[in-house]
Amino acid sequence: MTVVQMTPAQEIRLGLLKTVGNDAGAFTEANKFVGDDVLKFELFRECYNVTYNENTPVSKTITAIAEAKQRYDLITAQ
């Protein structure tokens, strides 16, 4: 059996998919924001996991993205 290593980008995408509960719409929105940026991924995942006011994965994702953008801007501001 051959073991194939995932690329960092594949690891991020798999993590996004797991975070949003395998919801394709939520994954698509999250992937637009995160891309291949590890910091954005970590911020998104943290925000998604503490977003309780939304009922669907897509709405939860949109709320988490907004919060993650604010945190990202705060961290990367010079």
Phi, psi and omega in degrees: 000130179267131177264124180254127179280142175278148174283162176303321179296320178294322178297318178297313182297319177296318177298319177298314181300317178294318182300318183269016175065036177062023178276119186296318180295316179294320178299316181300314179296314181297320182293327176300319180284311188285315186059231179250022185270114183296320179297315178298322178298312181296318179295317179299313183299317179297314181293320180298318184288347178244014177266107185251346187276354183255148186261334183248155178302323181291314180294323177296321179296314181298318177296316180295322178297315179301315179292319180295323177299317179298315180294320179298313179299321179296316182289322186266357179295142181249000000 
